[in-house]
Amino acid sequence: MEERPTGLGARLTRSTVLFIIFLAALIFACAGTVDYWQAWVYLANFTVWTGAIGAYLAKYNPTLAERRLNSGPASEQQPAQKRIQAFNSVAMLALYAVSGLQNRFAGSSMPIALVIAGNLLTALGFVGCLFVFRQNSFASATIGIAKGQIVVTNGLYGIIRHPMYTAGLLIFLGAPLSLGSWWGLIVVPFLIGGLVTRLLDEEKYLSADLPGYGAYCERVRYRLVPLVY
């Protein structure tokens, strides 16, 4: 087990709490009410998984936890990735904002079964993230090559090249369903487009600078979904 950097647990907790507070404020402000049971269930689900994965990383892979504290457009080193992540950040905020706005102006006609399915998709996405972190200690939140980085080819990486993005897409697809919002589903294609653009640019970078990555791409054909893409 790696030695934990000083104050890592406190910084992870603070980061998680602040993000959850921000997310809750965005959803409820757009909904115009806190009487929104789908949002409370979703936030509880999201909080439990985020906290559990943060605790796991802090205990078993503090180096990766430290890397993942730095995320977002400002943390990217490549100009193209700064632009891509800026777009993705706006799309992510729009996903939650639009879902909340439907609750305010149109209510929710989504069946409870789909709301439950959305929460299950969210949980499945976080489980996928956990598997990625167990299999790839270089799964940083920003595009770059760490000292000693190698191409990971085992586990999920032997099936698709970007399992972390696949897990993220499950979380994003689960969000509007969990929030009971048909409107929110309209934003999902924009997030898919943003993530595909990000991974394509990432592959160019890694193929050029990470030894063995080009050969890995030839071996593992699919990027996100087996037999599809």
C-alpha positions in Angstrom: 0.0 0.0 0.0 1.3 3.4 -0.9 2.0 6.1 1.6 -0.8 8.6 1.8 0.2 12.2 1.1 -0.4 14.6 4.0 -4.0 15.8 4.1 -5.2 13.8 1.2 -8.3 12.4 3.0 -9.3 15.9 4.0 -8.8 17.3 0.5 -10.8 14.5 -1.1 -13.6 14.9 1.4 -13.7 18.7 0.9 -13.7 18.3 -2.9 -16.5 15.7 -2.8 -18.7 17.8 -0.3 -18.3 21.0 -2.3 -19.2 19.3 -5.5 -22.3 17.6 -4.1 -23.4 21.0 -2.6 -22.9 22.7 -5.9 -24.7 19.9 -7.8 -27.6 20.0 -5.3 -27.8 23.8 -5.5 -27.9 23.7 -9.3 -30.6 21.1 -9.5 -32.9 22.5 -6.9 -32.4 26.1 -8.1 -33.4 25.1 -11.6 -36.3 23.0 -10.2 -37.5 25.9 -8.1 -38.2 23.6 -5.2 -36.6 21.1 -2.9 -39.8 19.0 -3.1 -38.2 16.8 -5.8 -37.9 13.3 -4.6 -36.1 12.0 -7.7 -33.3 14.6 -7.1 -32.9 13.5 -3.4 -32.6 9.8 -4.3 -30.2 10.6 -7.1 -28.0 12.8 -4.9 -27.9 10.2 -2.2 -26.9 7.5 -4.8 -24.3 9.8 -6.3 -22.9 10.8 -2.9 -22.5 7.3 -1.7 -20.6 6.1 -4.7 -18.4 9.2 -5.0 -17.5 9.0 -1.3 -16.8 5.2 -1.5 -14.6 5.5 -4.5 -12.7 8.4 -3.0 -12.1 6.5 0.2 -10.9 3.5 -1.8 -8.4 5.5 -3.8 -7.2 7.3 -0.7 -6.5 4.0 1.0 -5.2 1.8 -1.9 -3.9 4.2 -4.5 -3.2 7.7 -3.0 -1.0 8.7 -6.0 -4.0 8.2 -8.4 -6.3 10.0 -5.9 -3.9 12.9 -5.9 -3.8 13.1 -9.7 -7.6 13.0 -9.9 -8.0 16.0 -7.6 -6.8 18.1 -10.6 -9.5 18.1 -13.2 -11.4 20.4 -15.5 -10.3 22.6 -18.4 -7.8 24.6 -16.4 -5.9 21.5 -15.4 -5.4 20.2 -19.0 -2.0 20.8 -20.6 -3.0 20.4 -24.2 -4.8 23.4 -25.7 -7.3 21.2 -27.6 -8.2 19.4 -24.4 -8.8 22.6 -22.6 -11.4 23.5 -25.3 -12.9 20.0 -25.3 -13.2 19.9 -21.5 -14.7 23.4 -21.4 -17.4 22.2 -23.8 -17.9 19.0 -21.8 -18.2 21.0 -18.5 -20.9 23.2 -20.0 -22.8 20.2 -21.4 -22.6 18.4 -18.0 -24.0 21.5 -16.2 -26.7 21.8 -18.9 -27.7 18.1 -18.3 -28.5 18.8 -14.6 -29.9 22.3 -15.3 -32.3 21.2 -18.0 -33.5 18.2 -15.9 -34.3 20.6 -13.0 -36.0 23.0 -15.4 -38.4 20.3 -16.6 -39.4 19.6 -13.0 -40.2 23.4 -12.6 -42.1 24.0 -15.8 -43.5 20.6 -16.9 -43.2 18.2 -14.0 -42.2 14.6 -14.5 -44.2 12.0 -16.4 -41.4 9.5 -16.4 -42.4 6.1 -15.0 -40.8 5.2 -11.7 -39.3 2.1 -13.3 -37.2 4.4 -15.5 -36.2 6.5 -12.5 -35.0 3.3 -10.8 -33.2 2.2 -14.0 -31.5 5.6 -14.1 -30.1 5.1 -10.6 -29.0 1.6 -11.5 -27.2 3.0 -14.6 -25.5 5.6 -12.3 -24.4 2.9 -9.9 -23.2 0.7 -12.8 -21.1 3.6 -14.1 -19.5 4.1 -10.8 -18.7 0.4 -10.5 -17.1 0.6 -13.9 -15.0 3.6 -12.7 -13.9 1.5 -9.7 -12.8 -1.4 -11.9 -10.9 1.1 -14.1 -9.1 2.5 -11.1 -8.2 -1.1 -9.9 -6.8 -2.0 -13.3 -5.1 1.3 -14.3 -3.1 3.3 -11.9 -2.5 5.9 -14.6 -6.2 6.8 -15.1 -5.7 10.5 -14.4 -8.5 13.1 -14.9 -6.3 15.0 -17.3 -4.6 13.9 -20.5 -0.9 13.4 -20.0 1.8 10.7 -19.5 3.0 10.0 -16.0 6.5 8.9 -15.1 6.8 5.2 -15.6 3.5 4.9 -17.4 2.8 1.8 -19.4 0.0 0.7 -21.7 -2.6 -1.2 -19.7 -4.1 -4.1 -21.6 -5.7 -6.3 -19.0 -9.2 -6.5 -17.7 -11.6 -4.0 -19.3 -8.8 -2.6 -21.3 -8.6 -5.9 -23.1 -12.2 -5.4 -24.4 -12.4 -1.7 -25.1 -9.8 1.1 -25.2 -11.6 3.6 -23.0 -13.6 1.9 -20.3 -13.4 5.0 -18.1 -15.4 7.0 -20.8 -17.9 4.2 -21.1 -18.5 4.3 -17.4 -18.8 8.1 -17.6 -21.4 7.8 -20.3 -23.5 5.4 -18.2 -23.4 8.0 -15.4 -24.4 10.8 -17.7 -27.2 8.7 -19.3 -28.4 7.7 -15.8 -28.7 11.3 -14.6 -31.7 12.6 -16.5 -33.5 9.2 -16.0 -32.8 9.3 -12.3 -34.1 12.9 -12.2 -37.3 11.9 -14.1 -36.5 14.2 -17.0 -37.2 13.6 -20.7 -35.8 17.0 -21.5 -32.4 16.1 -20.0 -32.0 13.2 -22.4 -31.7 15.8 -25.2 -28.3 16.9 -23.7 -26.8 13.4 -23.6 -25.9 13.3 -27.4 -23.8 16.5 -26.8 -21.9 14.8 -24.0 -21.4 11.7 -26.1 -20.0 13.9 -28.9 -17.7 15.7 -26.4 -16.4 12.5 -24.9 -15.7 11.0 -28.3 -13.9 14.1 -29.4 -11.8 13.9 -26.2 -10.9 10.3 -26.6 -10.0 10.7 -30.3 -7.6 13.6 -29.5 -6.3 11.6 -26.5 -5.5 8.6 -28.8 -3.5 10.8 -31.2 -1.5 12.1 -28.2 -0.9 8.7 -26.7 0.0 7.0 -30.0 2.6 9.7 -30.6 4.1 9.8 -27.1 3.4 6.5 -25.2 5.4 3.5 -26.5 3.2 0.6 -27.4 -0.1 2.5 -27.5 -0.4 2.4 -31.3 0.1 -1.4 -31.3 -2.5 -1.7 -28.5 -5.0 0.2 -30.6 -4.5 -2.3 -33.4 -5.1 -5.2 -31.1 -8.1 -3.8 -29.3 -10.5 -2.6 -32.0 -13.3 -1.1 -30.1 -13.1 2.2 -28.2 -16.3 2.4 -26.1 -18.8 -0.3 -26.8 -17.8 -3.9 -27.8 -18.9 -4.8 -31.4 -20.3 -1.3 -31.9 -17.6 1.4 -31.6 
